Amino acid sequence: MLLPRFDYLDPKNLEEALDLLAVHKEDAKVLAGGTDLLVRMKKGLLTPKVLISLKSLNELSYIKEEAGCIKIGARTPLADIIASGPVQDNARALSQACEKVGAITMQHYRGTIGGNILQDNRCHHYNQSDFHRSGHQACHKNGGKTCYARENADRCNSTCQSDGSTALMALGAKLVLLSKGQERTVDLDNFYTADGIMPHDMEPHELLKEIIIPINGARSAYKRLAYRSAIDYPIVCAGVLVRPSDSQKDRIDEARIVVGAMGRAPLFLAQASSSLKGKKLDDTDAFKKAADASMDSAATFAVHNVGSTLEYRCSMISPLVLQGLKEAASEK
């Protein structure tokens, strides 16, 4: 499989990159680590006329504590996040998620956090070669009117399999998006469109600049299942957060449970999360009930498109959430 022809542009600073995006818009794709984008281009899933490289934009590679938050530049390598003391101390779920992405020899050093968040939704029926797809009627994501993942579906049911996004949503992260002359900040909870074809609420001329994670004394964990410990995308994953009360250190003031690789976006399970408010940090029964409720809620969105049975993936939600809650609650 060969890359299609394209023009390669190498801006030397952020302002130049935004100028190029403003000019080329839908014809351009942003190239950071390239571990997802180049594979999709080789398979014929994308044929951009222009690639705008971020390799010279060191200003987008950083991790810093500021104003009660951890701020991470979008071009920061996953390896830097894994090794970061502030991330390990205040956002362990993100460090754990980045450790699971790809293989150490490639993804951790080539892959970036921005690329992991912005990776396109995947589907076992769609993410195939041109030759494979040519033997089937086109699906929604390929311009047709069929969904092979869910019978009679009127829309694309491709799945968000981003490890980083699941962990970051559990951490209550925000994204800073830039365009020529404009900047906006959006909660990661609101960044997804529920449209498998265009899953992110982001304009073609916008660039992801920064991820902001609040530091608020919360504890977190990330758990996932995949066929192999390296290279493979998760077939189901969970990010959890528990924040102890300021007045009662042994009780939970806030909890966030997010299940990933089950639907068009990571699923923040508000009802299961709120059920833990006021519970003790060692209340295993409450954790089990919340984990079972998470399974019941997330199973509604599950479709057969990541190469594993629905029954197995759904059945593993509860133990993953339970493991995550126990680990986060016991974190020191």
Steps between C-alpha positions, in 0.01 A plus 500: 500500500647831388429851619291713260661813356484814715677830560710509816514831687732565795403817690768635732268644764145483627384813318621363167321170565173682570542703181539180298195341662296811426598476132469126438219408745332170394782421255756473781581262784731572790799265536646457849635152578316353200444161664127507425474743207758337272350154549156629399649668193674179394170315524329760284276617784633855465636684196590853617653733245723658765675381815595775745781372720537605864853363538654848533243627749684429825279765660222238505708247695495561876363391836461766768308572818321832493203652684397176667517301177731280297536638149627272225588613149329304225830395338641358824625143445324227694837400648535842664155468658578153633820630662345821638496533880206744505292267282585194709421688821180676392364320192612140527226378268655693211847358566354148511306558178805629312698195611246283318511679166676305228849363557778658705742499208271706277182656639637632828762706318334573166144522630375825655217566743325725249511231235361243741206725588428593140537155346204417280236257622567144397291210375607144426289510184635836376868511599606263225683527169350645182483148359306366799250787499448472124338160551224639723225755469624835633423570867393836645859601577600418143219704342236226489179426689587174676637432849662160543546556873129543581225361279263759350691789662435836336844636593865402535579303816878519483658491845732731689790278614720776641666401827595860573153645447338250737747580776486876440120507507509326838744767617262780393743637241448795268642561151630829362435538126662766284416647161620811323427786744284289732530269800236295677498261793262202506432231759606163366150378598359734232766442233325203339220530246350148530556482122729212408591663168619830651540414869665820626346845544790666324522709185748412222689825559539439875805358674514328839741704710474376857339260747411636845455263796382640834705422811245455777621218720321235296624146455466316171568176313470360148430139403465338159478174312660427163602188313869578554670715764668705226396635159129418527221749565279431803187292452364651822654741751409706804629817661391585854553786744410539867555820696490479880298757692696788652311466829476117512815351353363146504197586285456575131395850402513442124537200270527469122466171313572494126481193277679500165513291181127431522342784305559798273656688794629418847194460724486708818254309718348774712251291696747229598753770591260700718401185691842506667472850646519477879612136499809390689821447310506136609132427423548204267127433480433851373781460245350171380155655457647794308702262280192289421300815423781611268477170314124530460525858368796452267367176351224702332760661271702189418531388140692220330783687333824450696559132431356353820155378600253740654428261785863480607570873474187590696569241768847645559385856567401429860829335607709770329307782670514319834877447472546865411289627789681282753838609370413868491345494846807337651746736327726689741 
